[in-house]
């Protein structure tokens, strides 16, 4: 869902990544609604880098709404 694939996604700033994640889940939700099929998406709520004391939430508003 990101032009250039995973490598291009990794190069985006946090706002760009959040936007792409939101677009992806919104598209999946729309496709499920239109096809009247249930979709299951496995993903991440939080990423936790080694050595950090806290993780970073990465979910989007679109995740919560979908």
PDB file of N, H, CA, C and O in Angstrom:
ATOM      1  N   UNK A   1       0.796  -1.189   0.000  1.00  0.00           N
ATOM      2  CA  UNK A   1       0.000   0.000   0.000  1.00  0.00           C
ATOM      3  C   UNK A   1       0.849   1.269   0.000  1.00  0.00           C
ATOM      4  O   UNK A   1       0.329   2.378  -0.124  1.00  0.00           O
ATOM      5  N   UNK A   2       2.138   1.093   0.138  1.00  0.00           N
ATOM      6  H   UNK A   2       2.560   0.192   0.238  1.00  0.00           H
ATOM      7  CA  UNK A   2       3.035   2.249   0.109  1.00  0.00           C
ATOM      8  C   UNK A   2       3.864   2.174  -1.168  1.00  0.00           C
ATOM      9  O   UNK A   2       4.587   1.201  -1.381  1.00  0.00           O
ATOM     10  N   UNK A   3       3.765   3.196  -2.021  1.00  0.00           N
ATOM     11  H   UNK A   3       3.177   3.987  -1.848  1.00  0.00           H
ATOM     12  CA  UNK A   3       4.597   3.180  -3.223  1.00  0.00           C
ATOM     13  C   UNK A   3       6.065   3.008  -2.831  1.00  0.00           C
ATOM     14  O   UNK A   3       6.583   3.750  -1.996  1.00  0.00           O
ATOM     15  N   UNK A   4       6.717   2.042  -3.429  1.00  0.00           N
ATOM     16  H   UNK A   4       6.297   1.439  -4.107  1.00  0.00           H
ATOM     17  CA  UNK A   4       8.111   1.767  -3.093  1.00  0.00           C
ATOM     18  C   UNK A   4       8.276   0.675  -2.063  1.00  0.00           C
ATOM     19  O   UNK A   4       9.395   0.266  -1.755  1.00  0.00           O
ATOM     20  N   UNK A   5       7.147   0.191  -1.522  1.00  0.00           N
ATOM     21  H   UNK A   5       6.238   0.523  -1.772  1.00  0.00           H
ATOM     22  CA  UNK A   5       7.188  -0.934  -0.592  1.00  0.00           C
ATOM     23  C   UNK A   5       7.691  -0.584   0.796  1.00  0.00           C
ATOM     24  O   UNK A   5       7.715   0.577   1.204  1.00  0.00           O
ATOM     25  N   UNK A   6       8.091  -1.630   1.507  1.00  0.00           N
ATOM     26  H   UNK A   6       8.071  -2.573   1.175  1.00  0.00           H
ATOM     27  CA  UNK A   6       8.502  -1.491   2.902  1.00  0.00           C
ATOM     28  C   UNK A   6       9.704  -0.567   3.064  1.00  0.00           C
ATOM     29  O   UNK A   6       9.759   0.222   4.008  1.00  0.00           O
ATOM     30  N   UNK A   7      10.656  -0.660   2.160  1.00  0.00           N
ATOM     31  H   UNK A   7      10.612  -1.301   1.394  1.00  0.00           H
ATOM     32  CA  UNK A   7      11.845   0.185   2.275  1.00  0.00           C
ATOM     33  C   UNK A   7      11.479   1.670   2.185  1.00  0.00           C
ATOM     34  O   UNK A   7      12.026   2.490   2.922  1.00  0.00           O
ATOM     35  N   UNK A   8      10.562   2.011   1.290  1.00  0.00           N
ATOM     36  H   UNK A   8      10.118   1.345   0.691  1.00  0.00           H
ATOM     37  CA  UNK A   8      10.111   3.402   1.172  1.00  0.00           C
ATOM     38  C   UNK A   8       9.341   3.814   2.418  1.00  0.00           C
ATOM     39  O   UNK A   8       9.488   4.938   2.898  1.00  0.00           O
ATOM     40  N   UNK A   9       8.516   2.903   2.946  1.00  0.00           N
ATOM     41  H   UNK A   9       8.397   1.990   2.556  1.00  0.00           H
ATOM     42  CA  UNK A   9       7.751   3.194   4.159  1.00  0.00           C
ATOM     43  C   UNK A   9       8.687   3.512   5.322  1.00  0.00           C
ATOM     44  O   UNK A   9       8.453   4.465   6.066  1.00  0.00           O
ATOM     45  N   UNK A  10       9.728   2.731   5.477  1.00  0.00           N
ATOM     46  H   UNK A  10       9.918   1.957   4.872  1.00  0.00           H
ATOM     47  CA  UNK A  10      10.678   2.926   6.581  1.00  0.00           C
ATOM     48  C   UNK A  10      11.344   4.292   6.531  1.00  0.00           C
ATOM     49  O   UNK A  10      11.762   4.816   7.564  1.00  0.00           O
ATOM     50  N   UNK A  11      11.448   4.873   5.341  1.00  0.00           N
ATOM     51  H   UNK A  11      11.109   4.447   4.502  1.00  0.00           H
ATOM     52  CA  UNK A  11      12.117   6.172   5.176  1.00  0.00           C
ATOM     53  C   UNK A  11      11.194   7.355   5.472  1.00  0.00           C
ATOM     54  O   UNK A  11      11.656   8.491   5.573  1.00  0.00           O
ATOM     55  N   UNK A  12       9.883   7.091   5.611  1.00  0.00           N
ATOM     56  H   UNK A  12       9.507   6.168   5.529  1.00  0.00           H
ATOM     57  CA  UNK A  12       8.939   8.176   5.891  1.00  0.00           C
ATOM     58  C   UNK A  12       9.122   8.687   7.313  1.00  0.00           C
ATOM     59  O   UNK A  12       9.571   7.944   8.186  1.00  0.00           O
ATOM     60  N   UNK A  13       8.776   9.950   7.552  1.00  0.00           N
ATOM     61  H   UNK A  13       8.411  10.553   6.843  1.00  0.00           H
ATOM     62  CA  UNK A  13       8.763  10.454   8.923  1.00  0.00           C
ATOM     63  C   UNK A  13       7.523   9.880   9.620  1.00  0.00           C
ATOM     64  O   UNK A  13       6.691   9.232   8.984  1.00  0.00           O
ATOM     65  N   UNK A  14       7.411  10.120  10.912  1.00  0.00           N
ATOM     66  H   UNK A  14       8.087  10.646  11.428  1.00  0.00           H
ATOM     67  CA  UNK A  14       6.323   9.512  11.683  1.00  0.00           C
ATOM     68  C   UNK A  14       4.945   9.925  11.173  1.00  0.00           C
ATOM     69  O   UNK A  14       4.025   9.107  11.156  1.00  0.00           O
ATOM     70  N   UNK A  15       4.790  11.178  10.759  1.00  0.00           N
ATOM     71  H   UNK A  15       5.537  11.843  10.773  1.00  0.00           H
ATOM     72  CA  UNK A  15       3.502  11.613  10.212  1.00  0.00           C
ATOM     73  C   UNK A  15       3.178  10.889   8.913  1.00  0.00           C
ATOM     74  O   UNK A  15       2.030  10.512   8.680  1.00  0.00           O
ATOM     75  N   UNK A  16       4.173  10.697   8.075  1.00  0.00           N
ATOM     76  H   UNK A  16       5.106  11.004   8.264  1.00  0.00           H
ATOM     77  CA  UNK A  16       3.981   9.974   6.825  1.00  0.00           C
ATOM     78  C   UNK A  16       3.596   8.523   7.067  1.00  0.00           C
ATOM     79  O   UNK A  16       2.722   7.984   6.388  1.00  0.00           O
ATOM     80  N   UNK A  17       4.253   7.891   8.039  1.00  0.00           N
ATOM     81  H   UNK A  17       4.963   8.329   8.590  1.00  0.00           H
ATOM     82  CA  UNK A  17       3.926   6.505   8.381  1.00  0.00           C
ATOM     83  C   UNK A  17       2.499   6.407   8.923  1.00  0.00           C
ATOM     84  O   UNK A  17       1.747   5.503   8.557  1.00  0.00           O
ATOM     85  N   UNK A  18       2.140   7.339   9.791  1.00  0.00           N
ATOM     86  H   UNK A  18       2.750   8.073  10.088  1.00  0.00           H
ATOM     87  CA  UNK A  18       0.788   7.340  10.361  1.00  0.00           C
ATOM     88  C   UNK A  18      -0.257   7.506   9.259  1.00  0.00           C
ATOM     89  O   UNK A  18      -1.300   6.853   9.276  1.00  0.00           O
ATOM     90  N   UNK A  19       0.035   8.383   8.306  1.00  0.00           N
ATOM     91  H   UNK A  19       0.883   8.913   8.292  1.00  0.00           H
ATOM     92  CA  UNK A  19      -0.893   8.605   7.198  1.00  0.00           C
ATOM     93  C   UNK A  19      -1.059   7.335   6.367  1.00  0.00           C
ATOM     94  O   UNK A  19      -2.184   6.966   6.029  1.00  0.00           O
ATOM     95  N   UNK A  20       0.031   6.668   6.037  1.00  0.00           N
ATOM     96  H   UNK A  20       0.944   6.968   6.312  1.00  0.00           H
ATOM     97  CA  UNK A  20      -0.029   5.440   5.242  1.00  0.00           C
ATOM     98  C   UNK A  20      -0.781   4.336   5.988  1.00  0.00           C
ATOM     99  O   UNK A  20      -1.567   3.604   5.387  1.00  0.00           O
ATOM    100  N   UNK A  21      -0.537   4.217   7.304  1.00  0.00           N
ATOM    101  H   UNK A  21       0.101   4.812   7.792  1.00  0.00           H
ATOM    102  CA  UNK A  21      -1.255   3.206   8.082  1.00  0.00           C
ATOM    103  C   UNK A  21      -2.752   3.486   8.072  1.00  0.00           C
ATOM    104  O   UNK A  21      -3.561   2.573   7.907  1.00  0.00           O
ATOM    105  N   UNK A  22      -3.111   4.743   8.249  1.00  0.00           N
ATOM    106  H   UNK A  22      -2.454   5.485   8.383  1.00  0.00           H
ATOM    107  CA  UNK A  22      -4.525   5.129   8.239  1.00  0.00           C
ATOM    108  C   UNK A  22      -5.179   4.856   6.911  1.00  0.00           C
ATOM    109  O   UNK A  22      -6.304   4.359   6.853  1.00  0.00           O
ATOM    110  N   UNK A  23      -4.469   5.183   5.825  1.00  0.00           N
ATOM    111  H   UNK A  23      -3.555   5.587   5.871  1.00  0.00           H
ATOM    112  CA  UNK A  23      -5.007   4.928   4.479  1.00  0.00           C
ATOM    113  C   UNK A  23      -5.221   3.433   4.255  1.00  0.00           C
ATOM    114  O   UNK A  23      -6.222   3.021   3.668  1.00  0.00           O
ATOM    115  N   UNK A  24      -4.274   2.627   4.727  1.00  0.00           N
ATOM    116  H   UNK A  24      -3.461   2.961   5.204  1.00  0.00           H
ATOM    117  CA  UNK A  24      -4.368   1.178   4.519  1.00  0.00           C
ATOM    118  C   UNK A  24      -5.570   0.585   5.243  1.00  0.00           C
ATOM    119  O   UNK A  24      -6.328  -0.183   4.650  1.00  0.00           O
ATOM    120  N   UNK A  25      -5.756   0.927   6.510  1.00  0.00           N
ATOM    121  H   UNK A  25      -5.141   1.551   6.991  1.00  0.00           H
ATOM    122  CA  UNK A  25      -6.872   0.337   7.255  1.00  0.00           C
ATOM    123  C   UNK A  25      -8.201   0.857   6.744  1.00  0.00           C
ATOM    124  O   UNK A  25      -9.185   0.117   6.734  1.00  0.00           O
ATOM    125  N   UNK A  26      -8.257   2.113   6.320  1.00  0.00           N
ATOM    126  H   UNK A  26      -7.458   2.714   6.328  1.00  0.00           H
ATOM    127  CA  UNK A  26      -9.501   2.656   5.759  1.00  0.00           C
ATOM    128  C   UNK A  26      -9.858   1.924   4.469  1.00  0.00           C
ATOM    129  O   UNK A  26     -11.028   1.625   4.227  1.00  0.00           O
ATOM    130  N   UNK A  27      -8.858   1.636   3.645  1.00  0.00           N
ATOM    131  H   UNK A  27      -7.908   1.879   3.841  1.00  0.00           H
ATOM    132  CA  UNK A  27      -9.105   0.917   2.391  1.00  0.00           C
ATOM    133  C   UNK A  27      -9.599  -0.502   2.673  1.00  0.00           C
ATOM    134  O   UNK A  27     -10.528  -0.981   2.023  1.00  0.00           O
ATOM    135  N   UNK A  28      -8.984  -1.160   3.628  1.00  0.00           N
ATOM    136  H   UNK A  28      -8.229  -0.771   4.156  1.00  0.00           H
ATOM    137  CA  UNK A  28      -9.408  -2.515   3.989  1.00  0.00           C
ATOM    138  C   UNK A  28     -10.842  -2.496   4.504  1.00  0.00           C
ATOM    139  O   UNK A  28     -11.650  -3.343   4.123  1.00  0.00           O
ATOM    140  N   UNK A  29     -11.160  -1.541   5.362  1.00  0.00           N
ATOM    141  H   UNK A  29     -10.504  -0.853   5.672  1.00  0.00           H
ATOM    142  CA  UNK A  29     -12.525  -1.418   5.886  1.00  0.00           C
ATOM    143  C   UNK A  29     -13.535  -1.177   4.782  1.00  0.00           C
ATOM    144  O   UNK A  29     -14.623  -1.752   4.793  1.00  0.00           O
ATOM    145  N   UNK A  30     -13.178  -0.325   3.826  1.00  0.00           N
ATOM    146  H   UNK A  30     -12.294   0.143   3.818  1.00  0.00           H
ATOM    147  CA  UNK A  30     -14.076  -0.032   2.704  1.00  0.00           C
ATOM    148  C   UNK A  30     -14.296  -1.278   1.848  1.00  0.00           C
ATOM    149  O   UNK A  30     -15.427  -1.580   1.467  1.00  0.00           O
ATOM    150  N   UNK A  31     -13.222  -1.998   1.548  1.00  0.00           N
ATOM    151  H   UNK A  31     -12.303  -1.754   1.858  1.00  0.00           H
ATOM    152  CA  UNK A  31     -13.338  -3.212   0.742  1.00  0.00           C
ATOM    153  C   UNK A  31     -14.208  -4.259   1.435  1.00  0.00           C
ATOM    154  O   UNK A  31     -15.012  -4.926   0.783  1.00  0.00           O
ATOM    155  N   UNK A  32     -14.056  -4.403   2.732  1.00  0.00           N
ATOM    156  H   UNK A  32     -13.404  -3.861   3.261  1.00  0.00           H
ATOM    157  CA  UNK A  32     -14.870  -5.362   3.483  1.00  0.00           C
ATOM    158  C   UNK A  32     -16.339  -4.950   3.457  1.00  0.00           C
ATOM    159  O   UNK A  32     -17.222  -5.787   3.271  1.00  0.00           O
ATOM    160  N   UNK A  33     -16.589  -3.684   3.641  1.00  0.00           N
ATOM    161  H   UNK A  33     -15.872  -3.004   3.792  1.00  0.00           H
ATOM    162  CA  UNK A  33     -17.962  -3.186   3.629  1.00  0.00           C
ATOM    163  C   UNK A  33     -18.614  -3.408   2.270  1.00  0.00           C
ATOM    164  O   UNK A  33     -19.747  -3.881   2.186  1.00  0.00           O
ATOM    165  N   UNK A  34     -17.892  -3.065   1.212  1.00  0.00           N
ATOM    166  H   UNK A  34     -16.971  -2.681   1.281  1.00  0.00           H
ATOM    167  CA  UNK A  34     -18.439  -3.206  -0.136  1.00  0.00           C
ATOM    168  C   UNK A  34     -18.673  -4.666  -0.523  1.00  0.00           C
ATOM    169  O   UNK A  34     -19.629  -4.969  -1.235  1.00  0.00           O
ATOM    170  N   UNK A  35     -17.820  -5.561  -0.066  1.00  0.00           N
ATOM    171  H   UNK A  35     -17.043  -5.315   0.513  1.00  0.00           H
ATOM    172  CA  UNK A  35     -17.946  -6.972  -0.424  1.00  0.00           C
ATOM    173  C   UNK A  35     -18.804  -7.751   0.581  1.00  0.00           C
ATOM    174  O   UNK A  35     -19.104  -8.928   0.383  1.00  0.00           O
ATOM    175  N   UNK A  36     -19.188  -7.065   1.659  1.00  0.00           N
ATOM    176  H   UNK A  36     -18.944  -6.109   1.820  1.00  0.00           H
ATOM    177  CA  UNK A  36     -19.957  -7.683   2.746  1.00  0.00           C
ATOM    178  C   UNK A  36     -19.239  -8.907   3.309  1.00  0.00           C
ATOM    179  O   UNK A  36     -19.863  -9.921   3.619  1.00  0.00           O
ATOM    180  N   UNK A  37     -17.925  -8.795   3.436  1.00  0.00           N
ATOM    181  H   UNK A  37     -17.418  -7.970   3.185  1.00  0.00           H
ATOM    182  CA  UNK A  37     -17.095  -9.852   4.004  1.00  0.00           C
ATOM    183  C   UNK A  37     -16.366  -9.311   5.221  1.00  0.00           C
ATOM    184  O   UNK A  37     -16.083  -8.117   5.321  1.00  0.00           O
ATOM    185  N   UNK A  38     -16.072 -10.206   6.132  1.00  0.00           N
ATOM    186  H   UNK A  38     -16.302 -11.176   6.051  1.00  0.00           H
ATOM    187  CA  UNK A  38     -15.320  -9.848   7.331  1.00  0.00           C
ATOM    188  C   UNK A  38     -13.837  -9.870   6.987  1.00  0.00           C
ATOM    189  O   UNK A  38     -13.370 -10.771   6.290  1.00  0.00           O
ATOM    190  N   UNK A  39     -13.114  -8.900   7.465  1.00  0.00           N
ATOM    191  H   UNK A  39     -13.493  -8.168   8.031  1.00  0.00           H
ATOM    192  CA  UNK A  39     -11.664  -8.866   7.282  1.00  0.00           C
ATOM    193  C   UNK A  39     -10.975  -8.961   8.630  1.00  0.00           C
ATOM    194  O   UNK A  39     -11.456  -8.405   9.617  1.00  0.00           O
ATOM    195  N   UNK A  40      -9.871  -9.650   8.677  1.00  0.00           N
ATOM    196  H   UNK A  40      -9.480 -10.102   7.875  1.00  0.00           H
ATOM    197  CA  UNK A  40      -9.067  -9.745   9.894  1.00  0.00           C
ATOM    198  C   UNK A  40      -7.696  -9.167   9.564  1.00  0.00           C
ATOM    199  O   UNK A  40      -7.017  -9.625   8.645  1.00  0.00           O
ATOM    200  N   UNK A  41      -7.308  -8.168  10.318  1.00  0.00           N
ATOM    201  H   UNK A  41      -7.859  -7.796  11.065  1.00  0.00           H
ATOM    202  CA  UNK A  41      -6.019  -7.513  10.102  1.00  0.00           C
ATOM    203  C   UNK A  41      -5.188  -7.684  11.362  1.00  0.00           C
ATOM    204  O   UNK A  41      -5.599  -7.278  12.449  1.00  0.00           O
ATOM    205  N   UNK A  42      -4.040  -8.276  11.211  1.00  0.00           N
ATOM    206  H   UNK A  42      -3.706  -8.606  10.328  1.00  0.00           H
ATOM    207  CA  UNK A  42      -3.112  -8.411  12.334  1.00  0.00           C
ATOM    208  C   UNK A  42      -2.072  -7.304  12.197  1.00  0.00           C
ATOM    209  O   UNK A  42      -1.482  -7.118  11.133  1.00  0.00           O
ATOM    210  N   UNK A  43      -1.862  -6.594  13.256  1.00  0.00           N
ATOM    211  H   UNK A  43      -2.341  -6.745  14.121  1.00  0.00           H
ATOM    212  CA  UNK A  43      -0.916  -5.494  13.188  1.00  0.00           C
ATOM    213  C   UNK A  43      -0.339  -5.203  14.553  1.00  0.00           C
ATOM    214  O   UNK A  43      -0.313  -6.065  15.432  1.00  0.00           O
ATOM    215  N   UNK A  44       0.112  -4.004  14.716  1.00  0.00           N
ATOM    216  H   UNK A  44       0.091  -3.304  14.002  1.00  0.00           H
ATOM    217  CA  UNK A  44       0.765  -3.598  15.952  1.00  0.00           C
ATOM    218  C   UNK A  44       0.043  -2.400  16.557  1.00  0.00           C
ATOM    219  O   UNK A  44      -0.408  -1.500  15.848  1.00  0.00           O
ATOM    220  N   UNK A  45      -0.054  -2.411  17.859  1.00  0.00           N
ATOM    221  H   UNK A  45       0.312  -3.142  18.434  1.00  0.00           H
ATOM    222  CA  UNK A  45      -0.543  -1.261  18.606  1.00  0.00           C
ATOM    223  C   UNK A  45       0.644  -0.386  19.005  1.00  0.00           C
ATOM    224  O   UNK A  45       0.556   0.841  19.036  1.00  0.00           O
ATOM    225  N   UNK A  46       1.754  -1.055  19.308  1.00  0.00           N
ATOM    226  H   UNK A  46       1.826  -2.052  19.283  1.00  0.00           H
ATOM    227  CA  UNK A  46       2.911  -0.356  19.847  1.00  0.00           C
ATOM    228  C   UNK A  46       4.192  -1.022  19.342  1.00  0.00           C
ATOM    229  O   UNK A  46       4.245  -2.242  19.181  1.00  0.00           O
ATOM    230  N   UNK A  47       5.200  -0.227  19.102  1.00  0.00           N
ATOM    231  H   UNK A  47       5.157   0.764  19.233  1.00  0.00           H
ATOM    232  CA  UNK A  47       6.537  -0.744  18.809  1.00  0.00           C
ATOM    233  C   UNK A  47       7.451  -0.353  19.960  1.00  0.00           C
ATOM    234  O   UNK A  47       7.371   0.762  20.475  1.00  0.00           O
ATOM    235  N   UNK A  48       8.309  -1.261  20.357  1.00  0.00           N
ATOM    236  H   UNK A  48       8.375  -2.167  19.939  1.00  0.00           H
ATOM    237  CA  UNK A  48       9.167  -1.042  21.506  1.00  0.00           C
ATOM    238  C   UNK A  48      10.597  -1.355  21.084  1.00  0.00           C
ATOM    239  O   UNK A  48      10.948  -2.515  20.868  1.00  0.00           O
ATOM    240  N   UNK A  49      11.406  -0.330  20.971  1.00  0.00           N
ATOM    241  H   UNK A  49      11.121   0.612  21.147  1.00  0.00           H
ATOM    242  CA  UNK A  49      12.795  -0.503  20.566  1.00  0.00           C
ATOM    243  C   UNK A  49      13.626  -1.003  21.743  1.00  0.00           C
ATOM    244  O   UNK A  49      13.407  -0.606  22.888  1.00  0.00           O
ATOM    245  N   UNK A  50      14.568  -1.868  21.447  1.00  0.00           N
ATOM    246  H   UNK A  50      14.746  -2.191  20.517  1.00  0.00           H
ATOM    247  CA  UNK A  50      15.448  -2.400  22.481  1.00  0.00           C
ATOM    248  C   UNK A  50      16.170  -1.257  23.187  1.00  0.00           C
ATOM    249  O   UNK A  50      16.702  -0.354  22.541  1.00  0.00           O
ATOM    250  N   UNK A  51      16.185  -1.301  24.490  1.00  0.00           N
ATOM    251  H   UNK A  51      15.753  -2.034  25.015  1.00  0.00           H
ATOM    252  CA  UNK A  51      16.856  -0.277  25.277  1.00  0.00           C
ATOM    253  C   UNK A  51      15.971   0.890  25.677  1.00  0.00           C
ATOM    254  O   UNK A  51      16.361   1.689  26.528  1.00  0.00           O
ATOM    255  N   UNK A  52      14.780   1.008  25.081  1.00  0.00           N
ATOM    256  H   UNK A  52      14.463   0.359  24.389  1.00  0.00           H
ATOM    257  CA  UNK A  52      13.870   2.088  25.456  1.00  0.00           C
ATOM    258  C   UNK A  52      13.082   1.702  26.696  1.00  0.00           C
ATOM    259  O   UNK A  52      12.790   0.527  26.919  1.00  0.00           O
ATOM    260  N   UNK A  53      12.740   2.704  27.504  1.00  0.00           N
ATOM    261  H   UNK A  53      12.977   3.658  27.323  1.00  0.00           H
ATOM    262  CA  UNK A  53      11.956   2.455  28.709  1.00  0.00           C
ATOM    263  C   UNK A  53      10.469   2.354  28.408  1.00  0.00           C
ATOM    264  O   UNK A  53       9.719   1.721  29.150  1.00  0.00           O
ATOM    265  N   UNK A  54      10.049   2.978  27.322  1.00  0.00           N
ATOM    266  H   UNK A  54      10.658   3.493  26.719  1.00  0.00           H
ATOM    267  CA  UNK A  54       8.638   2.923  26.937  1.00  0.00           C
ATOM    268  C   UNK A  54       8.542   2.663  25.436  1.00  0.00           C
ATOM    269  O   UNK A  54       9.479   2.919  24.680  1.00  0.00           O
ATOM    270  N   UNK A  55       7.394   2.153  25.031  1.00  0.00           N
ATOM    271  H   UNK A  55       6.632   1.945  25.645  1.00  0.00           H
ATOM    272  CA  UNK A  55       7.152   1.909  23.619  1.00  0.00           C
ATOM    273  C   UNK A  55       6.491   3.109  22.966  1.00  0.00           C
ATOM    274  O   UNK A  55       6.118   4.072  23.636  1.00  0.00           O
ATOM    275  N   UNK A  56       6.352   3.039  21.661  1.00  0.00           N
ATOM    276  H   UNK A  56       6.655   2.257  21.116  1.00  0.00           H
ATOM    277  CA  UNK A  56       5.709   4.088  20.892  1.00  0.00           C
ATOM    278  C   UNK A  56       4.408   3.553  20.317  1.00  0.00           C
ATOM    279  O   UNK A  56       4.408   2.569  19.577  1.00  0.00           O
ATOM    280  N   UNK A  57       3.290   4.206  20.660  1.00  0.00           N
ATOM    281  H   UNK A  57       3.289   5.005  21.261  1.00  0.00           H
ATOM    282  CA  UNK A  57       2.002   3.807  20.102  1.00  0.00           C
ATOM    283  C   UNK A  57       1.975   4.155  18.623  1.00  0.00           C
ATOM    284  O   UNK A  57       2.354   5.260  18.236  1.00  0.00           O
ATOM    285  N   UNK A  58       1.526   3.213  17.792  1.00  0.00           N
ATOM    286  H   UNK A  58       1.218   2.315  18.107  1.00  0.00           H
ATOM    287  CA  UNK A  58       1.506   3.466  16.355  1.00  0.00           C
ATOM    288  C   UNK A  58       0.122   3.287  15.747  1.00  0.00           C
ATOM    289  O   UNK A  58      -0.041   3.428  14.535  1.00  0.00           O
ATOM    290  N   UNK A  59      -0.877   2.980  16.569  1.00  0.00           N
ATOM    291  H   UNK A  59      -0.745   2.867  17.554  1.00  0.00           H
ATOM    292  CA  UNK A  59      -2.223   2.818  16.011  1.00  0.00           C
ATOM    293  C   UNK A  59      -2.733   4.172  15.523  1.00  0.00           C
ATOM    294  O   UNK A  59      -2.241   5.225  15.928  1.00  0.00           O
ATOM    295  N   UNK A  60      -3.724   4.117  14.648  1.00  0.00           N
ATOM    296  H   UNK A  60      -4.124   3.262  14.319  1.00  0.00           H
ATOM    297  CA  UNK A  60      -4.283   5.343  14.085  1.00  0.00           C
ATOM    298  C   UNK A  60      -5.746   5.469  14.492  1.00  0.00           C
ATOM    299  O   UNK A  60      -6.347   4.503  14.962  1.00  0.00           O
ATOM    300  N   UNK A  61      -6.307   6.634  14.315  1.00  0.00           N
ATOM    301  H   UNK A  61      -5.819   7.418  13.933  1.00  0.00           H
ATOM    302  CA  UNK A  61      -7.723   6.843  14.573  1.00  0.00           C
ATOM    303  C   UNK A  61      -8.554   5.944  13.665  1.00  0.00           C
ATOM    304  O   UNK A  61      -9.610   5.451  14.060  1.00  0.00           O
ATOM    305  N   UNK A  62      -8.066   5.736  12.445  1.00  0.00           N
ATOM    306  H   UNK A  62      -7.208   6.136  12.123  1.00  0.00           H
ATOM    307  CA  UNK A  62      -8.757   4.862  11.495  1.00  0.00           C
ATOM    308  C   UNK A  62      -8.808   3.421  12.010  1.00  0.00           C
ATOM    309  O   UNK A  62      -9.795   2.720  11.788  1.00  0.00           O
ATOM    310  N   UNK A  63      -7.749   2.977  12.698  1.00  0.00           N
ATOM    311  H   UNK A  63      -6.948   3.547  12.878  1.00  0.00           H
ATOM    312  CA  UNK A  63      -7.781   1.637  13.309  1.00  0.00           C
ATOM    313  C   UNK A  63      -8.932   1.541  14.291  1.00  0.00           C
ATOM    314  O   UNK A  63      -9.697   0.577  14.272  1.00  0.00           O
ATOM    315  N   UNK A  64      -9.053   2.544  15.151  1.00  0.00           N
ATOM    316  H   UNK A  64      -8.431   3.327  15.167  1.00  0.00           H
ATOM    317  CA  UNK A  64     -10.101   2.528  16.170  1.00  0.00           C
ATOM    318  C   UNK A  64     -11.483   2.599  15.557  1.00  0.00           C
ATOM    319  O   UNK A  64     -12.405   1.935  16.031  1.00  0.00           O
ATOM    320  N   UNK A  65     -11.643   3.389  14.516  1.00  0.00           N
ATOM    321  H   UNK A  65     -10.894   3.929  14.130  1.00  0.00           H
ATOM    322  CA  UNK A  65     -12.956   3.544  13.869  1.00  0.00           C
ATOM    323  C   UNK A  65     -13.349   2.306  13.067  1.00  0.00           C
ATOM    324  O   UNK A  65     -14.528   1.959  13.000  1.00  0.00           O
ATOM    325  N   UNK A  66     -12.376   1.646  12.464  1.00  0.00           N
ATOM    326  H   UNK A  66     -11.418   1.929  12.519  1.00  0.00           H
ATOM    327  CA  UNK A  66     -12.660   0.482  11.627  1.00  0.00           C
ATOM    328  C   UNK A  66     -12.984  -0.707  12.485  1.00  0.00           C
ATOM    329  O   UNK A  66     -13.254  -1.789  11.964  1.00  0.00           O
TER     330      UNK A  66
END
